Amino acid sequence: MALLITGLGKAIAGDAITFVASAPNAVVSGEQFRLTYTANSRDVRDFRIPEIDGFEVLMGPISSTSINYSNINGNATKQTTLTTTYVLLANKEGEYKLPGATAKIEGSNYTSNSLTIKVLPADKASTQAAGNSRGGGSASSGSSSSGNTSVSSSNLFMRAIVSNNNVYEQEPLLVTYKLYSRVDISRLESAKFPEFDGFLAQEITLPDEKQWSLENYNGQNYRTVVLKQTLLFPQRSGKLTLRSGTFDVVARIANQARAQSIFDDFFSSYSEVNKTLSTPQVDINVKPLPSGKPASFSGTVGDLKMNSSLSSKVVKANESITLKIEFSGSGNLKLIKTPEVKFPADFDLYDPKIENNLKTTASSVTGKQTIEYLAIPRHAGDFTIPSVEYSYFDLKSNSYKTLTTPEYSIHVDPGEAGSETTVSSSFTNKEDVKYLGKDIRYIQTGKFEVKKQGEYFFGTFTYWLCYIVPFVLFIIFLFIYRKQAKENANIALMRNKKANKVASKRLKKAANYLKENQKEAFYEETMRALWGYVSDKMNMPLSVLTKDNVGVELTKNGADQAFVNEFMEILNTCEFARYAPSNEEHAMDKLYERTVNVINKMESFIKK
Protein backbone atom coordinates (compact mmCIF):
# COMPACT_ATOMS: atom_id res chain seq x y z
CA MET A 1 0.00 0.00 0.00
CA ALA A 2 1.42 3.37 -0.94
CA LEU A 3 0.44 6.98 -0.50
CA LEU A 4 1.66 9.86 -2.69
CA ILE A 5 1.53 13.27 -1.08
CA THR A 6 2.29 16.24 -3.31
CA GLY A 7 4.52 19.00 -2.02
CA LEU A 8 2.54 21.88 -0.57
CA GLY A 9 5.35 23.69 1.15
CA LYS A 10 8.64 23.28 2.95
CA ALA A 11 9.58 22.66 6.55
CA ILE A 12 11.16 25.39 8.57
CA ALA A 13 14.56 26.27 7.22
CA GLY A 14 17.34 24.84 9.31
CA ASP A 15 15.08 22.35 11.23
CA ALA A 16 16.16 18.70 11.23
CA ILE A 17 13.75 16.38 9.46
CA THR A 18 11.94 13.89 11.74
CA PHE A 19 9.88 10.91 10.57
CA VAL A 20 8.31 9.05 13.51
CA ALA A 21 5.94 6.05 13.80
CA SER A 22 3.79 5.61 16.91
CA ALA A 23 1.26 3.05 18.19
CA PRO A 24 0.29 1.49 21.55
CA ASN A 25 2.82 -0.92 23.02
CA ALA A 26 0.06 -3.39 23.84
CA VAL A 27 -3.51 -3.92 22.61
CA VAL A 28 -6.23 -6.49 23.28
CA SER A 29 -7.17 -9.06 20.68
CA GLY A 30 -10.34 -8.00 18.83
CA GLU A 31 -9.87 -4.27 19.55
CA GLN A 32 -9.02 -1.41 17.20
CA PHE A 33 -6.09 0.96 17.53
CA ARG A 34 -4.36 3.73 15.58
CA LEU A 35 -1.01 3.57 13.79
CA THR A 36 0.35 7.04 12.94
CA TYR A 37 3.34 8.37 10.98
CA THR A 38 4.39 11.97 11.61
CA ALA A 39 6.82 14.13 9.61
CA ASN A 40 7.71 17.78 10.28
CA SER A 41 7.29 18.73 6.62
CA ARG A 42 4.53 18.80 3.99
CA ASP A 43 6.93 17.89 1.18
CA VAL A 44 6.51 14.11 1.59
CA ARG A 45 6.55 11.83 -1.46
CA ASP A 46 6.64 8.10 -2.19
CA PHE A 47 5.32 7.24 1.28
CA ARG A 48 5.25 3.45 1.78
CA ILE A 49 4.42 1.35 4.82
CA PRO A 50 5.63 -2.24 5.30
CA GLU A 51 3.53 -5.36 5.20
CA ILE A 52 1.36 -5.42 8.33
CA ASP A 53 1.22 -9.03 9.56
CA GLY A 54 -1.21 -9.98 12.31
CA PHE A 55 -3.39 -6.89 11.87
CA GLU A 56 -6.29 -5.96 9.62
CA VAL A 57 -6.37 -2.47 8.11
CA LEU A 58 -9.88 -1.10 8.74
CA MET A 59 -9.28 2.46 7.61
CA GLY A 60 -6.54 4.60 6.12
CA PRO A 61 -4.43 6.20 5.10
CA ILE A 62 -5.92 9.42 6.49
CA SER A 63 -3.64 12.44 6.24
CA SER A 64 -3.87 15.70 8.14
CA THR A 65 -1.71 18.81 8.28
CA SER A 66 -1.20 21.16 11.20
CA ILE A 67 0.67 24.48 11.24
CA ASN A 68 1.93 26.09 14.42
CA TYR A 69 3.06 29.73 14.43
CA SER A 70 5.16 31.25 17.22
CA ASN A 71 6.76 34.62 17.84
CA ILE A 72 9.56 34.78 20.41
CA ASN A 73 11.33 38.11 20.89
CA GLY A 74 10.27 39.25 17.45
CA ASN A 75 11.52 36.05 15.78
CA ALA A 76 8.54 34.52 13.94
CA THR A 77 8.67 30.80 13.14
CA LYS A 78 6.31 28.31 11.52
CA GLN A 79 6.16 24.57 12.32
CA THR A 80 4.38 22.31 9.84
CA THR A 81 3.43 18.72 10.74
CA LEU A 82 2.03 16.07 8.40
CA THR A 83 0.34 13.07 10.05
CA THR A 84 -0.79 9.89 8.30
CA THR A 85 -3.10 7.59 10.29
CA TYR A 86 -4.26 3.97 9.88
CA VAL A 87 -6.95 2.23 11.95
CA LEU A 88 -5.97 -1.40 12.57
CA LEU A 89 -7.71 -4.39 14.12
CA ALA A 90 -5.74 -6.86 16.25
CA ASN A 91 -6.80 -10.31 15.14
CA LYS A 92 -4.53 -12.74 16.97
CA GLU A 93 -2.63 -12.57 20.21
CA GLY A 94 1.15 -12.55 20.09
CA GLU A 95 4.02 -10.11 19.64
CA TYR A 96 4.46 -8.41 16.27
CA LYS A 97 7.18 -6.16 14.88
CA LEU A 98 6.35 -3.52 12.28
CA PRO A 99 9.40 -2.43 10.24
CA GLY A 100 9.90 1.26 9.55
CA ALA A 101 8.01 3.04 6.78
CA THR A 102 9.89 4.85 4.00
CA ALA A 103 9.34 8.23 2.33
CA LYS A 104 11.13 10.90 0.35
CA ILE A 105 11.00 14.11 2.38
CA GLU A 106 12.24 17.32 0.75
CA GLY A 107 14.17 15.28 -1.80
CA SER A 108 15.92 12.89 0.64
CA ASN A 109 15.02 9.33 1.62
CA TYR A 110 13.98 8.68 5.23
CA THR A 111 12.96 5.58 7.21
CA SER A 112 10.83 5.78 10.34
CA ASN A 113 11.47 3.83 13.52
CA SER A 114 10.17 0.27 13.81
CA LEU A 115 7.47 -0.71 16.33
CA THR A 116 6.83 -3.74 18.51
CA ILE A 117 3.17 -4.31 19.44
CA LYS A 118 2.03 -7.01 21.85
CA VAL A 119 -1.49 -8.34 21.33
CA LEU A 120 -2.96 -9.59 24.61
CA PRO A 121 -5.73 -12.20 24.89
CA ALA A 122 -9.25 -10.99 25.53
CA ASP A 123 -10.59 -10.96 29.08
CA LYS A 124 -11.91 -14.24 30.46
CA ALA A 125 -15.66 -14.48 30.91
CA SER A 126 -15.37 -14.74 34.70
CA THR A 127 -13.46 -12.18 36.72
CA GLN A 128 -13.97 -13.89 40.05
CA ALA A 129 -10.91 -16.09 39.61
CA ALA A 130 -8.71 -13.05 39.27
CA GLY A 131 -9.49 -11.87 42.77
CA ASN A 132 -8.94 -15.31 44.34
CA SER A 133 -5.69 -16.35 42.60
CA ARG A 134 -3.35 -13.38 42.90
CA GLY A 135 -1.18 -14.90 45.62
CA GLY A 136 2.50 -14.10 45.85
CA GLY A 137 2.33 -10.43 45.02
CA SER A 138 -1.28 -9.34 44.78
CA ALA A 139 -3.05 -6.90 47.06
CA SER A 140 -5.32 -7.40 49.94
CA SER A 141 -8.50 -5.42 49.86
CA GLY A 142 -8.93 -2.57 52.22
CA SER A 143 -11.28 0.02 50.83
CA SER A 144 -13.73 2.62 51.85
CA SER A 145 -16.42 3.85 49.49
CA SER A 146 -18.93 6.64 49.25
CA GLY A 147 -22.56 6.22 48.30
CA ASN A 148 -23.46 2.99 46.52
CA THR A 149 -20.14 2.78 44.69
CA SER A 150 -17.26 0.47 45.51
CA VAL A 151 -14.16 -0.99 43.89
CA SER A 152 -13.48 -4.69 44.28
CA SER A 153 -10.00 -6.03 44.91
CA SER A 154 -10.15 -7.84 41.56
CA ASN A 155 -10.44 -4.52 39.70
CA LEU A 156 -7.83 -2.55 41.64
CA PHE A 157 -4.83 -3.97 43.49
CA MET A 158 -1.08 -3.70 43.90
CA ARG A 159 1.66 -6.33 43.58
CA ALA A 160 5.21 -6.63 44.88
CA ILE A 161 7.07 -8.47 42.13
CA VAL A 162 10.57 -9.82 42.81
CA SER A 163 12.90 -10.82 40.00
CA ASN A 164 14.29 -13.83 41.91
CA ASN A 165 13.19 -15.51 45.14
CA ASN A 166 16.30 -17.70 45.42
CA VAL A 167 19.60 -15.77 45.46
CA TYR A 168 23.10 -15.80 46.97
CA GLU A 169 24.34 -13.32 49.54
CA GLN A 170 25.08 -9.96 47.86
CA GLU A 171 23.40 -11.12 44.62
CA PRO A 172 21.14 -8.31 43.38
CA LEU A 173 17.39 -8.82 43.02
CA LEU A 174 14.79 -6.34 41.80
CA VAL A 175 11.53 -5.66 43.64
CA THR A 176 8.86 -3.80 41.65
CA TYR A 177 5.70 -2.33 43.16
CA LYS A 178 3.09 -2.20 40.38
CA LEU A 179 -0.50 -0.94 40.42
CA TYR A 180 -3.16 -2.89 38.45
CA SER A 181 -6.47 -1.20 37.60
CA ARG A 182 -9.63 -1.85 35.57
CA VAL A 183 -11.16 1.45 36.70
CA ASP A 184 -10.22 5.08 36.17
CA ILE A 185 -7.69 6.44 38.66
CA SER A 186 -8.31 10.02 39.73
CA ARG A 187 -5.06 10.47 41.67
CA LEU A 188 -2.35 8.62 43.56
CA GLU A 189 -1.87 9.63 47.17
CA SER A 190 0.38 8.69 50.08
CA ALA A 191 2.54 5.58 49.91
CA LYS A 192 4.22 3.67 52.74
CA PHE A 193 6.70 1.20 51.37
CA PRO A 194 8.32 -1.32 53.73
CA GLU A 195 11.79 -1.18 55.23
CA PHE A 196 14.17 -3.64 53.58
CA ASP A 197 15.57 -5.29 56.71
CA GLY A 198 18.59 -7.43 55.92
CA PHE A 199 19.21 -5.76 52.54
CA LEU A 200 21.20 -2.89 51.15
CA ALA A 201 18.86 -0.96 48.85
CA GLN A 202 19.49 1.10 45.72
CA GLU A 203 16.54 3.03 44.31
CA ILE A 204 15.82 2.91 40.56
CA THR A 205 15.06 6.37 39.19
CA LEU A 206 11.61 6.41 37.57
CA PRO A 207 10.10 9.15 35.38
CA ASP A 208 8.29 11.90 37.26
CA GLU A 209 5.30 11.39 34.98
CA LYS A 210 3.86 7.92 35.50
CA GLN A 211 3.73 5.75 32.37
CA TRP A 212 0.66 3.54 32.11
CA SER A 213 0.68 0.36 30.02
CA LEU A 214 -1.59 -2.60 29.30
CA GLU A 215 -0.94 -6.04 30.84
CA ASN A 216 -2.81 -9.36 30.94
CA TYR A 217 -2.74 -10.89 34.42
CA ASN A 218 -4.62 -14.04 35.46
CA GLY A 219 -6.77 -13.86 32.30
CA GLN A 220 -7.78 -10.23 32.76
CA ASN A 221 -6.41 -7.10 31.08
CA TYR A 222 -5.34 -4.26 33.37
CA ARG A 223 -3.89 -0.81 33.01
CA THR A 224 -0.66 -0.93 35.00
CA VAL A 225 1.88 1.56 36.29
CA VAL A 226 5.15 1.01 38.17
CA LEU A 227 5.12 2.92 41.47
CA LYS A 228 8.56 1.98 42.83
CA GLN A 229 11.55 -0.12 41.86
CA THR A 230 14.40 -0.99 44.21
CA LEU A 231 17.52 -3.08 43.69
CA LEU A 232 18.25 -5.16 46.80
CA PHE A 233 21.49 -6.81 47.96
CA PRO A 234 20.89 -9.41 50.73
CA GLN A 235 23.44 -9.05 53.54
CA ARG A 236 22.98 -12.41 55.25
CA SER A 237 21.89 -15.91 54.34
CA GLY A 238 18.64 -17.55 55.37
CA LYS A 239 15.02 -16.54 54.96
CA LEU A 240 14.52 -12.79 54.54
CA THR A 241 11.07 -11.23 54.31
CA LEU A 242 9.88 -8.18 52.40
CA ARG A 243 7.14 -6.78 54.59
CA SER A 244 3.81 -5.43 53.41
CA GLY A 245 3.57 -1.99 51.84
CA THR A 246 0.50 0.23 51.46
CA PHE A 247 -0.62 2.79 48.89
CA ASP A 248 -3.63 5.11 48.89
CA VAL A 249 -5.42 5.75 45.59
CA VAL A 250 -8.62 7.56 44.57
CA ALA A 251 -10.69 5.76 41.93
CA ARG A 252 -13.28 7.50 39.75
CA ILE A 253 -16.32 5.34 38.93
CA ALA A 254 -19.75 6.03 37.45
CA ASN A 255 -22.74 6.11 39.76
CA GLN A 256 -25.13 3.17 39.41
CA ALA A 257 -28.31 5.19 40.06
CA ARG A 258 -31.00 5.01 37.36
CA ALA A 259 -31.15 8.05 35.07
CA GLN A 260 -34.09 10.41 35.74
CA SER A 261 -33.98 12.13 32.36
CA ILE A 262 -32.25 12.14 29.01
CA PHE A 263 -29.82 14.75 30.38
CA ASP A 264 -28.70 12.33 33.13
CA ASP A 265 -27.73 9.83 30.44
CA PHE A 266 -25.76 12.47 28.56
CA PHE A 267 -24.08 14.02 31.59
CA SER A 268 -23.05 10.93 33.56
CA SER A 269 -22.22 11.48 37.22
CA TYR A 270 -19.15 10.01 38.90
CA SER A 271 -18.02 9.37 42.44
CA GLU A 272 -14.54 9.20 43.90
CA VAL A 273 -13.70 6.14 45.96
CA ASN A 274 -10.77 6.07 48.39
CA LYS A 275 -9.00 2.74 48.54
CA THR A 276 -5.95 1.61 50.49
CA LEU A 277 -4.01 -1.09 48.71
CA SER A 278 -1.51 -3.39 50.37
CA THR A 279 0.96 -6.00 49.20
CA PRO A 280 1.46 -9.32 50.99
CA GLN A 281 4.80 -10.26 52.49
CA VAL A 282 7.30 -11.85 50.12
CA ASP A 283 9.87 -14.39 51.33
CA ILE A 284 13.35 -14.48 49.82
CA ASN A 285 15.60 -17.52 50.22
CA VAL A 286 19.20 -16.30 50.50
CA LYS A 287 21.87 -18.96 49.99
CA PRO A 288 25.26 -18.60 51.72
CA LEU A 289 28.28 -18.22 49.49
CA PRO A 290 30.10 -21.53 48.90
CA SER A 291 33.05 -22.54 51.08
CA GLY A 292 36.62 -22.18 49.92
CA LYS A 293 36.72 -18.39 49.84
CA PRO A 294 40.12 -17.07 48.67
CA ALA A 295 42.16 -14.99 51.09
CA SER A 296 41.65 -11.91 48.90
CA PHE A 297 37.84 -12.25 48.86
CA SER A 298 36.10 -9.35 50.64
CA GLY A 299 32.44 -9.89 49.68
CA THR A 300 32.19 -8.67 46.07
CA VAL A 301 29.59 -10.58 44.05
CA GLY A 302 28.86 -10.10 40.36
CA ASP A 303 30.90 -9.81 37.17
CA LEU A 304 34.17 -7.94 37.71
CA LYS A 305 37.25 -6.85 35.77
CA MET A 306 40.40 -5.21 37.14
CA ASN A 307 42.99 -3.10 35.30
CA SER A 308 46.02 -1.24 36.65
CA SER A 309 48.56 1.30 35.43
CA LEU A 310 51.63 3.08 36.84
CA SER A 311 52.30 6.74 36.07
CA SER A 312 56.06 6.18 35.59
CA LYS A 313 58.58 3.38 36.05
CA VAL A 314 61.61 5.71 36.20
CA VAL A 315 61.53 8.62 38.66
CA LYS A 316 63.85 10.67 40.82
CA ALA A 317 63.94 10.51 44.58
CA ASN A 318 61.26 12.65 46.23
CA GLU A 319 59.14 12.66 43.05
CA SER A 320 55.68 11.15 43.32
CA ILE A 321 54.32 8.16 41.41
CA THR A 322 50.68 7.11 41.05
CA LEU A 323 49.41 3.54 40.86
CA LYS A 324 45.88 3.38 39.45
CA ILE A 325 43.61 0.35 39.88
CA GLU A 326 40.26 0.31 38.07
CA PHE A 327 37.36 -2.07 38.76
CA SER A 328 34.59 -2.35 36.19
CA GLY A 329 31.59 -4.59 35.67
CA SER A 330 28.33 -5.19 37.52
CA GLY A 331 27.29 -6.31 40.98
CA ASN A 332 27.59 -4.80 44.46
CA LEU A 333 30.32 -2.43 43.23
CA LYS A 334 29.61 0.17 45.92
CA LEU A 335 30.86 -2.31 48.54
CA ILE A 336 34.25 -2.96 46.91
CA LYS A 337 36.95 -2.78 49.58
CA THR A 338 40.08 -0.90 48.69
CA PRO A 339 42.84 -3.50 48.11
CA GLU A 340 46.10 -3.14 50.03
CA VAL A 341 49.15 -2.39 47.88
CA LYS A 342 52.50 -3.31 49.45
CA PHE A 343 54.82 -0.48 48.47
CA PRO A 344 58.53 -0.62 49.43
CA ALA A 345 59.23 0.26 53.07
CA ASP A 346 60.86 3.65 52.46
CA PHE A 347 58.07 4.97 50.21
CA ASP A 348 55.86 7.64 51.78
CA LEU A 349 52.21 6.73 51.22
CA TYR A 350 49.01 8.79 51.20
CA ASP A 351 45.36 7.80 51.56
CA PRO A 352 44.01 6.38 48.28
CA LYS A 353 41.77 8.58 46.17
CA ILE A 354 38.56 6.78 45.18
CA GLU A 355 36.34 7.86 42.30
CA ASN A 356 33.04 6.13 41.52
CA ASN A 357 31.25 6.25 38.19
CA LEU A 358 28.38 3.89 38.91
CA LYS A 359 24.84 3.57 37.62
CA THR A 360 21.97 1.66 39.20
CA THR A 361 19.89 -0.25 36.65
CA ALA A 362 17.03 -2.71 36.98
CA SER A 363 19.44 -5.65 36.79
CA SER A 364 22.43 -4.50 38.86
CA VAL A 365 24.83 -1.68 39.72
CA THR A 366 27.12 -1.16 36.72
CA GLY A 367 30.06 1.11 35.97
CA LYS A 368 33.58 1.45 37.31
CA GLN A 369 35.50 2.43 40.42
CA THR A 370 38.96 3.99 40.14
CA ILE A 371 41.43 3.93 43.03
CA GLU A 372 44.64 6.01 42.87
CA TYR A 373 47.56 5.34 45.23
CA LEU A 374 50.09 8.18 45.61
CA ALA A 375 53.59 7.26 46.83
CA ILE A 376 56.91 9.14 47.07
CA PRO A 377 60.24 7.24 46.99
CA ARG A 378 62.82 8.84 49.29
CA HIS A 379 66.00 7.08 48.16
CA ALA A 380 67.60 5.99 44.90
CA GLY A 381 67.60 2.35 43.86
CA ASP A 382 65.55 -0.36 42.18
CA PHE A 383 62.26 -1.30 43.81
CA THR A 384 59.35 -3.62 43.12
CA ILE A 385 55.61 -3.18 43.71
CA PRO A 386 54.21 -6.73 43.97
CA SER A 387 51.04 -7.71 42.16
CA VAL A 388 47.67 -7.13 43.84
CA GLU A 389 45.08 -9.89 44.11
CA TYR A 390 41.33 -9.32 44.36
CA SER A 391 38.75 -12.12 44.42
CA TYR A 392 35.02 -12.05 43.76
CA PHE A 393 32.17 -14.52 43.43
CA ASP A 394 31.09 -14.93 39.80
CA LEU A 395 27.33 -15.38 39.46
CA LYS A 396 27.60 -16.81 35.93
CA SER A 397 29.77 -19.77 36.94
CA ASN A 398 28.79 -19.81 40.65
CA SER A 399 32.48 -19.92 41.59
CA TYR A 400 35.20 -17.69 43.03
CA LYS A 401 37.53 -15.94 40.63
CA THR A 402 40.75 -14.08 41.42
CA LEU A 403 41.99 -11.04 39.50
CA THR A 404 45.63 -9.93 39.61
CA THR A 405 47.59 -6.87 38.57
CA PRO A 406 51.10 -7.15 37.07
CA GLU A 407 54.22 -6.67 39.18
CA TYR A 408 55.83 -3.27 38.63
CA SER A 409 59.59 -2.59 38.72
CA ILE A 410 60.59 1.00 39.54
CA HIS A 411 64.01 2.60 39.07
CA VAL A 412 64.60 5.63 41.32
CA ASP A 413 67.42 7.99 40.33
CA PRO A 414 69.13 10.26 42.88
CA GLY A 415 67.26 13.48 43.46
CA GLU A 416 68.61 17.00 43.52
CA ALA A 417 71.33 18.04 45.99
CA GLY A 418 70.05 18.14 49.52
CA SER A 419 67.04 16.01 48.73
CA GLU A 420 68.61 12.83 50.15
CA THR A 421 70.18 12.12 53.50
CA THR A 422 73.43 10.10 53.39
CA VAL A 423 74.99 8.91 56.66
CA SER A 424 78.79 8.35 56.67
CA SER A 425 81.23 7.69 59.51
CA SER A 426 84.02 9.84 58.01
CA PHE A 427 84.13 12.34 55.16
CA THR A 428 86.39 15.12 53.78
CA ASN A 429 85.72 17.93 51.40
CA LYS A 430 87.50 20.88 49.83
CA GLU A 431 86.39 23.26 52.54
CA ASP A 432 88.15 21.21 55.25
CA VAL A 433 91.44 21.33 53.35
CA LYS A 434 91.15 25.09 52.80
CA TYR A 435 90.86 25.88 56.51
CA LEU A 436 93.59 23.46 57.53
CA GLY A 437 96.37 26.01 56.71
CA LYS A 438 95.02 28.47 59.22
CA ASP A 439 95.87 26.16 62.11
CA ILE A 440 99.63 27.27 61.99
CA ARG A 441 100.32 30.57 63.63
CA TYR A 442 103.64 32.56 63.17
CA ILE A 443 105.86 33.61 66.17
CA GLN A 444 104.90 37.02 67.45
CA THR A 445 107.92 39.40 67.31
CA GLY A 446 106.30 42.52 68.71
CA LYS A 447 105.27 43.37 72.26
CA PHE A 448 103.29 40.81 74.12
CA GLU A 449 101.69 40.62 77.53
CA VAL A 450 102.86 38.15 80.18
CA LYS A 451 100.25 36.71 82.55
CA LYS A 452 100.64 34.95 85.82
CA GLN A 453 100.10 31.25 86.08
CA GLY A 454 96.43 30.41 86.46
CA GLU A 455 95.19 33.51 84.71
CA TYR A 456 95.15 31.99 81.24
CA PHE A 457 92.02 30.33 79.73
CA PHE A 458 93.65 27.04 78.68
CA GLY A 459 93.02 24.25 81.17
CA THR A 460 90.36 26.12 83.16
CA PHE A 461 86.97 24.65 84.12
CA THR A 462 85.26 26.92 81.62
CA TYR A 463 87.67 25.69 78.95
CA TRP A 464 86.76 22.04 79.56
CA LEU A 465 83.09 22.90 79.95
CA CYS A 466 83.10 24.28 76.42
CA TYR A 467 84.11 20.80 75.24
CA ILE A 468 81.97 18.73 77.58
CA VAL A 469 78.64 20.54 77.02
CA PRO A 470 78.65 20.25 73.19
CA PHE A 471 79.76 16.62 73.48
CA VAL A 472 76.92 15.76 75.87
CA LEU A 473 74.42 17.60 73.70
CA PHE A 474 75.73 15.73 70.66
CA ILE A 475 75.26 12.38 72.45
CA ILE A 476 71.70 13.34 73.45
CA PHE A 477 70.76 14.54 69.97
CA LEU A 478 72.31 11.41 68.43
CA PHE A 479 70.31 9.19 70.78
CA ILE A 480 67.07 11.03 69.99
CA TYR A 481 67.78 10.97 66.26
CA ARG A 482 68.52 7.25 66.21
CA LYS A 483 65.41 6.55 68.27
CA GLN A 484 63.24 8.56 65.89
CA ALA A 485 64.85 6.86 62.88
CA LYS A 486 64.15 3.47 64.43
CA GLU A 487 60.55 4.41 65.13
CA ASN A 488 60.07 5.80 61.61
CA ALA A 489 61.35 2.51 60.20
CA ASN A 490 58.76 0.67 62.26
CA ILE A 491 55.69 1.28 60.08
CA ALA A 492 53.36 -0.52 62.47
CA LEU A 493 54.47 1.64 65.39
CA MET A 494 54.07 4.84 63.36
CA ARG A 495 50.58 3.83 62.25
CA ASN A 496 49.70 3.11 65.88
CA LYS A 497 50.95 6.52 67.03
CA LYS A 498 49.21 8.44 64.27
CA ALA A 499 45.94 6.47 64.46
CA ASN A 500 44.20 8.98 66.72
CA LYS A 501 45.43 11.95 64.70
CA VAL A 502 44.22 10.43 61.41
CA ALA A 503 40.87 9.50 62.94
CA SER A 504 40.47 13.04 64.30
CA LYS A 505 41.01 14.51 60.82
CA ARG A 506 38.38 12.20 59.36
CA LEU A 507 35.91 12.98 62.13
CA LYS A 508 36.51 16.69 61.56
CA LYS A 509 35.67 16.14 57.90
CA ALA A 510 32.55 14.18 58.93
CA ALA A 511 31.54 17.09 61.18
CA ASN A 512 31.69 19.42 58.17
CA TYR A 513 29.43 17.05 56.23
CA LEU A 514 27.11 17.01 59.25
CA LYS A 515 26.83 20.82 59.17
CA GLU A 516 26.14 20.75 55.42
CA ASN A 517 23.56 17.92 55.90
CA GLN A 518 25.36 15.69 53.38
CA LYS A 519 24.10 12.43 54.82
CA GLU A 520 25.78 9.87 52.57
CA ALA A 521 29.16 11.63 52.77
CA PHE A 522 28.82 11.93 56.59
CA TYR A 523 28.14 8.22 57.11
CA GLU A 524 30.89 7.21 54.68
CA GLU A 525 33.51 9.40 56.41
CA THR A 526 32.40 8.16 59.86
CA MET A 527 32.83 4.54 58.71
CA ARG A 528 36.26 5.35 57.30
CA ALA A 529 37.28 6.91 60.63
CA LEU A 530 36.24 3.80 62.59
CA TRP A 531 37.71 1.21 60.21
CA GLY A 532 40.89 3.27 59.68
CA TYR A 533 41.48 3.73 63.43
CA VAL A 534 41.08 0.00 64.15
CA SER A 535 43.31 -0.88 61.19
CA ASP A 536 46.10 1.49 62.33
CA LYS A 537 45.87 0.62 66.02
CA MET A 538 45.89 -3.15 65.47
CA ASN A 539 48.28 -3.06 62.49
CA MET A 540 45.80 -4.99 60.35
CA PRO A 541 45.16 -4.15 56.67
CA LEU A 542 41.66 -2.88 55.87
CA SER A 543 41.27 -5.70 53.35
CA VAL A 544 41.30 -8.35 56.10
CA LEU A 545 39.10 -6.48 58.59
CA THR A 546 35.49 -7.67 58.60
CA LYS A 547 32.58 -7.48 60.99
CA ASP A 548 33.24 -11.11 61.88
CA ASN A 549 36.83 -10.66 63.07
CA VAL A 550 36.89 -7.07 64.35
CA GLY A 551 34.88 -8.04 67.43
CA VAL A 552 37.34 -10.83 68.23
CA GLU A 553 40.32 -8.45 67.83
CA LEU A 554 38.73 -5.82 70.05
CA THR A 555 38.11 -8.44 72.75
CA LYS A 556 41.74 -9.56 72.55
CA ASN A 557 42.82 -5.97 73.18
CA GLY A 558 40.78 -5.63 76.36
CA ALA A 559 37.36 -4.48 75.13
CA ASP A 560 34.30 -5.81 76.95
CA GLN A 561 31.21 -7.12 75.17
CA ALA A 562 29.23 -3.92 75.75
CA PHE A 563 31.88 -1.89 73.97
CA VAL A 564 32.01 -4.39 71.06
CA ASN A 565 28.22 -4.18 70.71
CA GLU A 566 28.40 -0.37 70.69
CA PHE A 567 31.10 -0.44 67.98
CA MET A 568 29.14 -2.88 65.78
CA GLU A 569 25.91 -0.91 66.25
CA ILE A 570 27.58 2.28 64.98
CA LEU A 571 28.92 0.43 61.90
CA ASN A 572 25.50 -1.08 61.14
CA THR A 573 23.79 2.28 61.57
CA CYS A 574 26.22 3.91 59.11
CA GLU A 575 25.82 1.16 56.52
CA PHE A 576 22.04 0.99 56.61
CA ALA A 577 21.61 4.78 56.78
CA ARG A 578 23.92 5.20 53.78
CA TYR A 579 22.62 2.46 51.48
CA ALA A 580 19.09 1.84 52.75
CA PRO A 581 17.64 5.22 53.80
CA SER A 582 14.28 4.97 55.53
CA ASN A 583 11.48 7.42 56.10
CA GLU A 584 12.88 8.17 59.59
CA GLU A 585 15.58 10.83 60.04
CA HIS A 586 18.76 9.51 61.65
CA ALA A 587 20.21 11.57 64.47
CA MET A 588 23.57 12.19 62.81
CA ASP A 589 24.78 14.49 65.56
CA LYS A 590 24.14 11.82 68.19
CA LEU A 591 25.90 9.22 66.06
CA TYR A 592 28.88 11.58 65.72
CA GLU A 593 29.15 11.91 69.52
CA ARG A 594 28.95 8.13 69.93
CA THR A 595 31.73 7.65 67.39
CA VAL A 596 34.01 10.14 69.17
CA ASN A 597 33.36 8.42 72.52
CA VAL A 598 34.11 4.97 71.04
CA ILE A 599 37.45 6.11 69.59
CA ASN A 600 38.40 7.77 72.90
CA LYS A 601 37.62 4.55 74.76
CA MET A 602 39.69 2.49 72.29
CA GLU A 603 42.61 4.91 72.76
CA SER A 604 42.60 4.10 76.48
CA PHE A 605 42.73 0.30 76.28
CA ILE A 606 44.46 -0.43 72.95
CA LYS A 607 48.17 -0.03 73.69
CA LYS A 608 50.76 -1.16 71.16
Summary of the structure (lengths in Angstrom):
residues: 608
radius of gyration: 38.8
end to end distance: 87.4
largest distance: 148.7
contacts: 1674
relative contact order: 0.08
helix: 24%
strand: 38%
